[in-house]
Amino acid sequence: MSSEDEHGGGGAEGAPPEQLALIRESVREAKVPRAKPRTWRGAALAERLPVARVLVDKGVLHLDRYFDYAVPAELDADARPGVRVRVRFGAGRHRVRDGRREGGGLIDGFLVERLDESDYAGPLAALAQVVSPEPVLSAELLRLARAVADRYAGSLADVLQLAVPPRSARAEKRPSPDPLPPPPAPGAGTWTRYEHGAAFVEALASGGAPRAVWNALPGPEWSRETALAVAATLSSGRGALVVVPDGRAAARVDAALTEVLGEGRHALLTADAGPEKRYAQWLAVSRGAVRAVVGTRAAMFAPVRDLGLVAIWDDGDDSHSEQHAPQPHARDVLLLRAALDKCGFLLGGWSCTVEAAQLVENGWARPLVAGRDQVRRAAPLVRTVGDGDLARDEAARAARLPTLAWQAVRDGLRHGPVLVQVPRRGYVPRMACDRCRAPARCRHCAGPLEARDAGALGCGWCGRAESDWHCPECGGFRLRAQVVGARRTAEELGRAFPAVPVRTSGREQVLDTVPGTPALVVSTPGAEPVAEGGYAAALLLDGWAMLGRPDLRAGEDALRRWIAAGSLVRPQDAGGTVVVVAEPTLRPVQALVRWDPVGHAVRELAERAELGFPPVSRMAAVAGPPEALAEFLATAELPPDAELLGPVPVPEARAGAPRRAGAPPPGEHWERALVRVPPGSGGALAAALKAAQAARMARGNGEAVRVRVDPPDIG
């Protein structure tokens, strides 16, 4: 509990100046009274280091500090730094009896350190309980959590809720296996396909800390190449951490690590394992029994000992962005770990984000790319169908597939499966008037009308059925599809190719793999299964639906999803073909045709630099009711070089509609402002926003204001 100055000066008001000077000097020389630790109900106190500094599990910014407690003798042995404890919190000075602070509710926390004395002047409450003698919060993990909290204007307690998994007593009782000796250094393998690829693996094996941005070639070899980088790091006696976007990618890297390293040398941290098994794996990493980790987003905080490499695959995937406060991104957390632990860093993917291009542009990382000859041999042939082609194509007007796409499907089915990527799930997610193209809305809540099954209309927000719709604009009674979903596409393809099986992969059921036999596989972006031997062809439908999103990252995200689907197709020499239905003159489409995601990212980065948008600048989004937002911005002491954009209205969330993270409650009108600062001022911006939010919470006045540093989408 923090120090407080309680020196009164009322008796010296009428004293002469000399006497006032003597009083001030004596006050400065006087020692600040130290706390006298007292235990609960007079129990014996620990003889050595009787003060415990505790981080309480209160994720509010104005309480984002440590609190001191007395250590009873009976808890002395178990009260070690890093253990979980329970303390009484909330008892003020009026809850002191016989020199002991009493009362307050029990709350969880972490013991950070033991001290000889406290700088708090009053009596200390005692530790109520050591929940477990297992030290789960190491000094390295605490340092990382503090750095993440400071970067994202959040509280340390909130970050530790993401970093330390819930306790399982049965898992703690089981011993972890003995650590295995370092494996031998592996060969470079398929890393030789990349310029400086073999040198990167050799640097890891020799104990170096290389930093690279890796543009992987199409195909399934990326998981084994990742495993080789991990094996090279382990051979130097250090640990490695790999973060991937989903469980399917984690399973592929897990299988590759088992093949390269054997059993028992790495841990798989995913939510699919269940709380107890995942906590047991996490404990094995924390205890040093396992030195390599592969997992999804939460694994970015895995307490790997002697970290030598952190790697992230497909950093542009939305799954890498945490939705719980303070909403960190896995890429930025791993960048912090690479800087704090001075270890190697690898950012890989089939595509390339603007943030990855910036790391290469400013010289922080080196590029790991293949020559154009290698790219042409590994990539499929890409063909486009633009608006002009559709206007001249009679088949495209009456059917779902243009002639070129239909021919690609027919030819591909002779040799293997064909992938069809549809940017919307469902049957017909959006409907419009056939005459005037006005969107079809529900008469009760104005939500969008959907065709969930053939012929059945219903509201996508309130769920009410609609049997007698007419257009309020022109009076028409006929509807047409604005966007055709995956299930409707699968139905139409099934009629066009009746002898071919049709499989769907999407939100309801995501397929991991499909056989290499002829079949149509209809998938939403991100849910594409891997085909044995690769797909013979792929169709990328409704490209305008992804390119037309009102978001700064629309083009980058569309290209990333297209390249991810195209990377599952066989090379051009083996007959692999990709047909994309999008305007061929657009920059993302041209980058796909040339298979040049790095060039697209570099050009995007240059445009962001001219406009001053992230990642060239640091930005924070502040949203809330108009009055509360205005008050927050007026009281926040922003850096002198901060630039305020807005505020602008936030689209209102309607009752029954899916609510995005950070969106206003249904029926409330919010506004959002963007605060932008140049490079080097991001820390000052986060500190200013955190201080303003903490002061607002401490006063307990006003409506909620939400702050997000480095939002992934800014509209």
C-alpha positions in Angstrom: 0.0 0.0 0.0 1.5 3.3 -1.1 3.2 5.8 1.1 1.2 8.8 2.4 2.6 12.0 3.9 0.7 12.9 7.0 2.9 15.8 8.4 0.7 18.6 9.6 1.9 22.2 9.5 -1.0 24.1 11.2 1.0 25.1 14.4 3.7 27.0 12.4 1.4 29.4 10.6 2.4 32.4 12.8 6.1 31.5 13.2 8.8 33.8 11.9 10.7 32.9 8.6 13.7 31.5 10.5 11.6 29.2 12.5 9.7 28.1 9.4 13.1 27.2 7.8 14.1 25.2 10.8 10.8 23.3 10.8 11.1 22.5 7.1 14.7 21.3 7.6 13.7 19.0 10.5 10.8 17.6 8.5 13.2 16.8 5.6 15.7 15.1 7.9 13.0 13.1 9.8 12.7 9.4 8.8 9.5 8.3 7.2 7.8 6.0 9.6 7.9 2.4 8.4 5.0 0.0 8.5 4.9 -2.4 11.4 3.7 -5.6 9.8 1.0 -7.3 11.8 -0.6 -10.7 11.2 -4.2 -11.7 11.5 -5.4 -11.8 15.1 -1.8 -11.6 16.4 -0.4 -14.7 14.8 3.3 -15.1 14.6 5.1 -13.1 11.9 7.7 -14.5 9.5 11.2 -13.9 11.0 12.8 -13.1 7.6 11.4 -10.9 4.9 8.1 -10.4 6.7 6.5 -8.1 4.0 5.0 -9.6 0.8 4.4 -7.3 -2.3 1.3 -8.5 -4.0 -0.4 -7.8 -7.3 -4.1 -8.1 -6.7 -6.4 -9.4 -9.4 -8.3 -6.1 -9.9 -8.2 -5.1 -13.5 -8.9 -1.4 -13.0 -6.4 1.1 -14.0 -6.4 3.3 -10.8 -5.4 0.2 -8.8 -2.7 -0.9 -11.2 0.1 -1.1 -8.6 1.5 -3.4 -6.0 0.2 -3.7 -2.4 2.1 -4.7 0.7 0.9 -7.4 3.1 2.4 -9.1 6.2 3.6 -12.7 5.9 2.4 -15.0 8.8 5.0 -17.5 10.0 2.8 -20.4 9.0 2.8 -19.3 5.4 6.5 -18.4 5.3 7.7 -21.5 3.5 5.1 -21.4 0.7 4.9 -17.6 0.2 7.6 -17.5 -2.5 7.7 -15.0 -5.3 5.5 -16.0 -8.2 2.9 -18.0 -6.3 -0.8 -17.5 -6.2 -2.2 -16.0 -3.0 -5.4 -14.7 -1.5 -5.6 -11.5 0.4 -8.2 -9.3 2.0 -8.7 -6.2 -0.1 -10.8 -3.1 0.5 -10.4 -2.4 4.2 -9.6 1.3 4.8 -8.0 3.1 7.7 -11.3 3.0 9.6 -11.1 -0.8 9.7 -8.1 -0.9 12.0 -8.4 -2.5 15.5 -5.6 -2.8 18.0 -3.1 -1.8 15.3 -4.3 -4.4 12.9 -6.0 -3.8 9.6 -9.1 -6.0 9.3 -12.0 -6.6 7.0 -12.2 -6.4 3.3 -13.2 -9.1 0.8 -10.9 -12.0 -0.2 -9.4 -11.6 -3.6 -6.8 -13.5 -5.7 -3.4 -12.2 -6.5 0.2 -13.0 -7.2 3.1 -12.6 -4.8 5.7 -10.5 -6.6 8.5 -10.3 -4.0 9.4 -10.5 -0.3 10.9 -7.5 1.5 12.3 -6.6 4.9 10.0 -3.6 5.3 7.3 -1.7 3.6 7.2 2.0 2.6 3.6 2.2 3.6 3.2 4.1 6.9 0.1 2.3 8.3 -0.5 -1.2 9.5 -0.5 -4.1 7.0 -3.0 -6.7 6.6 -1.7 -10.3 6.4 -1.7 -12.8 3.6 -4.9 -14.8 4.0 -3.8 -17.9 2.0 -1.2 -19.3 -0.3 -3.4 -20.9 -2.9 -0.6 -23.1 -4.3 3.2 -23.3 -3.7 3.7 -23.6 -7.5 5.6 -20.4 -8.7 3.7 -19.5 -11.9 4.7 -15.9 -12.3 8.4 -15.7 -13.2 10.4 -12.5 -13.3 10.6 -12.7 -17.1 6.9 -13.2 -17.5 6.2 -10.3 -15.1 8.5 -8.1 -17.1 6.8 -9.0 -20.3 3.3 -8.5 -18.9 4.3 -5.0 -17.6 5.7 -4.1 -21.0 2.5 -5.3 -22.8 0.3 -3.3 -20.3 2.3 -0.2 -20.8 2.2 -0.5 -24.6 -1.6 -1.0 -24.8 -2.6 1.4 -22.0 -3.9 -1.5 -19.9 -3.6 -2.9 -16.4 -1.0 -5.5 -15.4 -3.7 -7.7 -13.8 -5.6 -7.9 -17.1 -2.5 -9.0 -19.0 -1.7 -11.7 -16.4 -5.2 -13.1 -16.8 -4.3 -13.7 -20.5 -0.8 -14.9 -19.7 -1.3 -17.3 -16.8 -4.0 -20.0 -17.3 -6.5 -21.0 -14.6 -5.1 -23.4 -12.0 -5.8 -27.1 -12.0 -4.8 -28.8 -8.7 -4.6 -32.2 -10.2 -2.3 -31.0 -12.9 0.0 -29.4 -10.3 0.3 -32.6 -8.3 1.6 -34.5 -11.3 5.3 -34.2 -11.9 6.6 -33.0 -15.2 8.9 -35.2 -17.2 12.7 -34.8 -17.0 14.1 -32.4 -19.6 15.8 -34.0 -22.6 19.3 -33.1 -23.8 19.5 -30.8 -26.8 19.0 -32.5 -30.1 21.6 -32.5 -32.9 21.5 -29.6 -35.3 19.3 -30.3 -38.3 20.2 -29.7 -41.9 18.7 -26.8 -43.8 16.3 -29.0 -45.8 13.9 -27.0 -48.0 15.2 -23.7 -46.5 17.7 -23.8 -49.3 14.9 -22.7 -51.6 15.1 -19.2 -50.1 17.9 -16.7 -50.3 19.8 -16.7 -47.0 17.5 -19.5 -45.8 20.3 -21.9 -44.9 22.2 -19.1 -43.2 19.2 -18.4 -41.1 19.0 -22.0 -39.8 22.8 -22.1 -39.2 22.6 -18.8 -37.2 20.0 -20.3 -34.9 22.0 -23.5 -34.4 25.1 -21.5 -33.5 23.3 -19.5 -30.8 22.7 -16.4 -32.8 19.5 -14.2 -32.8 18.6 -13.6 -36.4 15.5 -11.6 -37.2 13.7 -12.3 -40.4 10.4 -11.8 -42.3 9.7 -15.0 -44.3 7.6 -15.0 -47.4 6.9 -18.7 -47.7 6.5 -20.5 -51.0 3.1 -22.1 -51.8 2.6 -25.6 -50.6 2.6 -27.6 -47.3 6.3 -27.4 -46.6 6.0 -24.3 -44.4 5.2 -26.4 -41.3 8.3 -28.6 -41.7 10.4 -25.5 -42.4 9.1 -24.0 -39.1 10.0 -27.3 -37.3 13.5 -27.1 -38.7 14.0 -23.6 -37.3 12.8 -24.8 -33.9 15.1 -27.8 -34.0 18.1 -25.6 -34.8 17.3 -23.4 -31.9 16.9 -26.3 -29.5 20.2 -27.7 -30.7 21.9 -24.6 -29.3 20.5 -25.3 -25.8 17.8 -22.6 -26.0 14.0 -22.6 -26.2 11.6 -21.7 -29.0 8.0 -20.5 -29.3 5.7 -20.7 -32.4 2.3 -18.9 -32.5 -0.2 -19.9 -35.2 -3.7 -18.6 -35.9 -5.8 -21.7 -35.3 -5.8 -25.3 -34.1 -5.5 -26.8 -37.6 -2.3 -24.9 -38.2 -1.0 -25.8 -34.7 -1.7 -29.5 -35.5 0.4 -29.3 -38.7 3.3 -27.8 -36.9 2.9 -30.2 -34.0 3.1 -33.2 -36.4 6.1 -31.7 -38.1 7.9 -31.1 -34.8 7.2 -34.7 -33.8 8.7 -35.9 -37.1 11.8 -33.7 -36.8 12.4 -33.9 -33.0 10.6 -37.0 -31.8 8.2 -37.2 -28.8 8.5 -35.2 -25.6 10.5 -32.2 -26.8 7.7 -29.8 -27.4 4.3 -28.8 -25.9 1.1 -28.0 -27.8 -0.9 -25.2 -26.2 -4.4 -24.9 -27.7 -7.9 -24.5 -26.3 -8.9 -27.9 -27.8 -6.8 -29.7 -25.2 -9.1 -28.8 -22.3 -8.2 -26.8 -19.2 -6.4 -29.5 -17.2 -4.3 -30.9 -20.0 -3.4 -27.5 -21.3 -2.4 -26.3 -17.8 -0.3 -29.5 -17.4 1.5 -28.7 -20.6 2.0 -25.1 -19.5 3.5 -26.2 -16.2 5.9 -28.5 -18.1 7.1 -25.4 -20.0 7.2 -23.2 -16.8 9.3 -25.9 -15.0 11.8 -26.2 -17.8 10.9 -29.8 -18.7 9.9 -28.7 -22.3 11.8 -26.1 -24.2 9.7 -25.7 -27.4 6.0 -24.6 -27.6 3.6 -24.3 -30.5 0.1 -22.9 -29.9 -2.5 -20.4 -30.7 -2.8 -16.8 -29.6 -2.7 -17.4 -25.8 0.7 -19.2 -26.3 2.3 -15.8 -27.0 2.9 -15.6 -23.2 4.2 -19.1 -22.7 7.0 -19.1 -20.1 9.7 -20.7 -22.3 13.1 -20.9 -20.5 16.2 -19.4 -22.2 14.2 -18.2 -25.2 16.2 -18.3 -28.4 13.4 -17.9 -31.1 9.9 -16.5 -31.3 8.0 -17.2 -34.5 4.5 -16.3 -35.7 2.7 -17.6 -38.8 0.2 -15.6 -40.8 0.3 -12.4 -38.7 -2.5 -10.8 -40.7 -5.1 -13.4 -39.4 -7.8 -11.8 -37.2 -7.3 -14.7 -34.7 -4.0 -13.2 -33.6 -5.7 -10.1 -32.1 -6.9 -10.7 -28.6 -10.5 -9.5 -27.8 -10.0 -9.2 -24.0 -8.5 -6.2 -22.4 -6.0 -4.7 -23.2 -6.5 -6.4 -26.6 -2.8 -7.1 -27.5 -1.8 -8.5 -30.9 0.4 -11.6 -30.9 2.8 -10.1 -33.4 3.5 -7.1 -31.1 3.8 -9.3 -28.0 6.4 -11.4 -29.8 8.3 -8.3 -31.0 8.5 -7.2 -27.3 9.7 -10.7 -26.3 12.4 -10.6 -29.0 13.6 -7.2 -27.7 13.4 -8.0 -24.0 15.0 -11.5 -24.3 17.4 -10.6 -27.2 16.3 -13.7 -29.1 15.7 -14.5 -32.7 12.5 -13.5 -34.5 10.7 -15.1 -37.4 7.5 -13.7 -39.0 6.2 -16.0 -41.7 3.3 -16.4 -44.1 2.3 -17.0 -47.7 1.3 -13.4 -47.9 2.9 -10.2 -46.4 1.3 -7.6 -44.1 2.2 -4.0 -44.1 3.7 -4.4 -40.6 6.0 -7.1 -41.9 7.1 -4.9 -44.8 7.9 -2.1 -42.3 10.1 -4.4 -40.2 12.2 -5.0 -43.4 12.0 -1.4 -44.5 13.4 0.0 -41.3 16.2 -2.6 -41.2 15.0 -4.4 -38.0 14.5 -7.7 -39.8 16.0 -9.3 -43.0 13.8 -10.7 -45.8 13.7 -14.4 -46.4 12.3 -14.7 -49.9 12.7 -17.1 -52.8 13.9 -16.1 -56.3 11.3 -15.5 -59.0 12.2 -18.7 -60.7 11.3 -20.6 -57.5 8.1 -18.7 -57.1 7.0 -19.5 -60.7 7.7 -23.2 -60.2 5.8 -23.4 -57.0 2.8 -21.1 -57.7 -0.3 -22.0 -59.7 -1.5 -20.3 -62.9 -3.8 -17.4 -62.0 -6.6 -16.2 -64.4 -9.1 -13.4 -63.8 -12.7 -12.7 -64.7 -13.5 -9.0 -64.6 -16.7 -7.0 -65.0 -16.1 -6.8 -68.8 -15.8 -10.5 -69.1 -19.0 -11.0 -67.0 -21.0 -8.5 -69.2 -20.0 -10.4 -72.4 -20.6 -13.9 -70.8 -24.1 -15.1 -71.3 -23.5 -18.0 -68.9 -22.5 -15.6 -66.1 -25.8 -13.8 -66.3 -27.9 -16.9 -65.8 -25.7 -19.1 -63.7 -23.4 -18.8 -60.7 -20.2 -19.5 -62.6 -18.8 -17.6 -65.6 -17.7 -19.7 -68.6 -14.0 -19.5 -67.7 -14.7 -20.7 -64.1 -16.9 -23.5 -65.3 -14.2 -24.7 -67.7 -11.6 -24.6 -64.9 -13.9 -26.7 -62.6 -14.6 -29.2 -65.4 -10.9 -29.6 -66.3 -9.8 -29.7 -62.6 -12.2 -32.4 -61.7 -10.6 -34.7 -64.1 -7.4 -34.7 -62.0 -8.5 -34.1 -58.4 -10.5 -31.9 -56.0 -11.5 -28.3 -56.8 -11.7 -25.6 -54.2 -14.4 -22.9 -54.3 -13.9 -20.0 -52.0 -17.0 -18.0 -51.1 -16.7 -14.9 -48.9 -20.0 -15.4 -47.2 -21.4 -18.4 -45.2 -25.1 -19.4 -45.2 -27.5 -19.7 -48.1 -28.3 -16.2 -49.3 -27.0 -13.9 -46.6 -28.3 -10.7 -48.3 -31.3 -10.0 -50.5 -32.3 -7.0 -52.6 -35.2 -5.8 -54.7 -34.9 -7.4 -58.2 -36.2 -4.1 -59.9 -34.4 -1.2 -58.0 -31.7 -3.2 -56.1 -32.8 -1.6 -52.8 -31.7 -3.8 -49.8 -34.5 -5.9 -48.4 -35.2 -5.0 -44.8 -37.3 -6.5 -42.0 -40.5 -4.5 -41.3 -40.1 -5.0 -37.5 -36.4 -4.1 -36.8 -35.0 -3.0 -40.2 -32.6 -5.9 -40.2 -31.4 -7.6 -43.4 -33.6 -10.3 -44.9 -31.9 -13.6 -45.5 -32.8 -16.8 -47.4 -31.8 -19.4 -44.9 -33.2 -22.3 -46.9 -34.5 -22.3 -50.5 -37.6 -20.1 -50.5 -37.7 -19.3 -46.7 -37.1 -15.6 -45.9 -36.3 -14.4 -42.4 -34.6 -11.5 -40.6 -30.9 -11.9 -39.8 -31.3 -9.8 -36.6 -34.6 -10.6 -34.9 -35.3 -13.9 -36.6 -38.9 -13.1 -37.7 -40.1 -14.9 -40.8 -41.2 -12.8 -43.8 -43.8 -14.2 -46.1 -45.3 -11.1 -47.8 -42.4 -8.7 -48.6 -42.7 -5.8 -51.0 -40.2 -3.1 -51.8 -41.0 0.3 -50.1 -39.0 2.1 -52.8 -40.6 0.9 -56.0 -43.3 -1.5 -54.8 -41.7 -4.6 -56.4 -42.3 -8.1 -55.0 -39.4 -10.0 -56.5 -36.1 -10.5 -54.7 -32.6 -11.2 -55.9 -29.4 -12.2 -54.1 -27.0 -9.5 -53.3 -24.4 -12.0 -52.0 -24.7 -15.7 -52.4 -23.5 -17.8 -49.5 -21.5 -21.0 -49.3 -24.5 -23.3 -48.9 -26.3 -21.9 -51.9 -23.1 -22.1 -54.0 -22.7 -25.7 -53.0 -26.3 -26.4 -54.0 -25.9 -24.8 -57.5 -22.5 -26.5 -58.1 -24.1 -29.8 -57.1 -26.8 -29.3 -59.8 -24.1 -28.3 -62.4 -21.9 -31.3 -61.7 -24.4 -34.0 -60.4 -21.9 -36.9 -60.5 -19.3 -35.1 -58.2 -19.5 -35.1 -54.4 -19.7 -31.6 -52.9 -18.2 -30.9 -49.4 -18.6 -27.6 -47.5 -16.2 -26.2 -44.9 -17.2 -23.1 -42.9 -18.3 -21.9 -39.5 -20.7 -24.7 -38.7 -18.1 -27.4 -39.7 -14.5 -26.8 -40.6 -12.8 -29.6 -42.5 -9.1 -30.3 -41.8 -8.3 -32.4 -44.9 -10.0 -33.8 -47.9 -9.0 -36.8 -50.1 -7.2 -36.3 -53.3 -10.1 -37.7 -55.3 -12.3 -35.5 -57.6 -14.7 -33.5 -55.5 -16.0 -29.9 -55.1 -15.0 -28.3 -51.8 -16.9 -25.1 -51.0 -15.3 -23.1 -48.3 -15.4 -19.7 -46.6 -12.1 -17.8 -46.3 -9.9 -19.2 -43.6 -11.7 -22.6 -43.5 -10.1 -24.2 -46.5 -9.1 -27.8 -45.9 -5.8 -29.2 -47.1 -6.2 -31.6 -50.0 -4.0 -34.6 -50.3 -1.6 -33.8 -53.2 -3.0 -30.3 -53.5 -6.1 -29.0 -55.3 -6.3 -29.3 -59.1 -8.0 -25.9 -59.3 -9.5 -23.1 -57.2 -12.3 -20.6 -57.8 -12.2 -17.3 -55.8 -15.8 -16.0 -56.2 -17.3 -12.6 -55.4 -14.0 -10.8 -55.1 -15.8 -7.4 -54.9 -17.3 -8.5 -51.6 -13.9 -8.5 -49.9 -12.4 -5.6 -51.8 -15.4 -3.4 -51.2 -15.2 -3.4 -47.4 -14.9 0.1 -46.0 -11.7 -0.6 -44.2 -8.1 0.4 -44.6 -6.9 -3.2 -44.8 -9.5 -4.4 -47.3 -7.1 -4.9 -50.2 -4.4 -6.4 -48.0 -6.8 -8.8 -46.4 -8.4 -9.9 -49.7 -5.0 -10.7 -51.2 -4.0 -12.6 -48.1 -7.1 -14.8 -48.2 -6.7 -15.4 -52.0 -3.0 -16.3 -51.7 -3.8 -18.6 -48.7 -6.3 -20.5 -50.9 -4.0 -20.5 -54.0 -1.2 -21.9 -51.9 -3.2 -25.1 -51.5 -3.4 -25.6 -55.3 -0.8 -27.6 -57.2 2.0 -25.8 -59.1 1.4 -24.6 -62.6 3.6 -27.3 -64.0 1.3 -29.9 -62.4 -1.8 -28.2 -64.0 -2.8 -26.1 -61.0 -5.1 -23.2 -61.9 -6.7 -20.4 -59.9 -9.6 -18.3 -61.3 -10.5 -15.1 -59.4 -13.7 -13.3 -60.1 -12.6 -9.7 -59.6 -11.6 -6.6 -61.6 -8.1 -7.4 -63.0 -6.9 -3.8 -62.9 -7.1 -3.6 -59.1 -3.8 -3.7 -57.3 -4.6 -6.7 -55.1 -5.7 -8.7 -58.1 -2.5 -7.8 -60.1 -0.4 -8.8 -57.1 -2.2 -12.2 -57.1 -1.6 -12.7 -60.8 2.1 -12.0 -60.4 2.2 -13.8 -57.0 3.9 -10.8 -55.5 2.5 -10.1 -52.0 5.7 -8.5 -50.9 5.5 -5.9 -53.6 1.9 -5.1 -52.8 2.8 -4.7 -49.1 5.7 -2.3 -49.9 3.4 -0.1 -52.1 0.7 -0.1 -49.4 3.4 0.9 -46.8 4.5 3.8 -49.1 0.9 5.1 -49.3 0.4 4.7 -45.5 3.6 6.8 -45.0 2.2 9.6 -47.2 -1.1 9.6 -45.3 0.4 9.1 -41.9 -1.6 6.0 -41.1 -0.4 2.9 -39.1 2.0 1.2 -39.0 4.0 4.3 -40.0 2.3 6.1 -37.1 0.9 4.9 -33.7 -2.8 5.3 -33.3 -5.4 4.9 -30.6 -9.2 4.7 -30.9 -11.3 6.3 -28.1 -15.0 5.6 -28.2 -18.0 6.4 -26.0 -21.1 8.6 -25.6 -20.5 12.1 -27.0 -20.4 13.9 -23.7 -18.1 11.4 -22.0 -15.8 11.3 -25.0 -15.5 15.0 -25.1 -14.7 15.1 -21.3 -12.1 12.4 -21.7 -10.3 14.1 -24.5 -10.4 17.4 -22.7 -8.8 16.0 -19.6 -6.2 13.7 -21.2 -2.7 15.2 -21.3 -1.8 14.0 -24.8 1.7 14.4 -26.2 2.4 17.7 -27.9 2.8 15.9 -31.3 -0.6 14.1 -31.0 -3.1 14.7 -33.8 -6.9 14.2 -33.1 -9.0 12.9 -35.9 -12.8 13.1 -35.4 -14.9 12.4 -33.5 -17.3 10.7 -35.9 -20.4 8.7 -35.2 -20.1 4.9 -34.5 -22.6 2.8 -36.4 -25.3 1.8 -33.9 -25.7 -1.8 -32.9 -29.2 -3.0 -33.3 -30.9 -5.5 -31.0 -30.3 -9.1 -32.1 -27.5 -8.2 -34.5 -24.0 -9.7 -33.9 -22.0 -7.3 -31.8 -18.4 -6.6 -32.6 -15.8 -6.1 -29.9 -15.8 -2.4 -28.8 -19.2 -1.7 -30.4 -21.7 0.4 -28.4 -24.5 -1.4 -26.5 -27.7 -1.7 -28.6 -29.7 1.5 -28.8 -26.9 3.8 -27.6 -25.3 6.5 -29.7 -21.5 6.6 -29.5 -18.8 8.5 -31.2 -15.2 7.6 -31.9 -12.0 9.7 -32.1 -8.6 8.6 -33.4 -5.5 10.0 -31.8 -2.4 9.7 -34.0 1.3 10.3 -33.0 4.5 9.9 -35.0 7.0 7.1 -34.3 8.7 7.4 -30.9 5.7 8.9 -29.2 3.6 5.7 -28.9 4.7 5.1 -25.3 3.8 8.7 -24.3 0.4 8.3 -26.0 -0.4 5.1 -24.2 0.7 6.5 -20.8 -1.5 9.6 -21.3 -4.6 7.6 -22.2 -4.0 5.2 -19.3 -3.6 8.1 -16.8 -6.8 9.8 -18.1 -8.8 6.5 -17.9 -7.4 5.8 -14.4 -8.4 9.2 -13.1 -11.8 8.8 -14.6 -12.3 5.4 -12.9 -11.0 6.7 -9.6 -13.6 9.5 -9.6 -16.3 7.0 -10.5 -18.2 9.5 -12.6 -19.5 9.5 -16.1 -20.3 6.8 -18.7 -17.9 4.3 -20.0 -15.2 5.3 -22.5 -13.3 2.6 -24.3 -9.7 3.0 -25.3 -7.9 0.7 -27.8 -4.3 1.2 -28.8 -3.3 0.1 -32.3 -6.8 -1.0 -33.4 -6.7 -3.6 -36.2 -9.3 -1.8 -38.2 -9.9 1.9 -38.4 -12.5 2.1 -41.2 
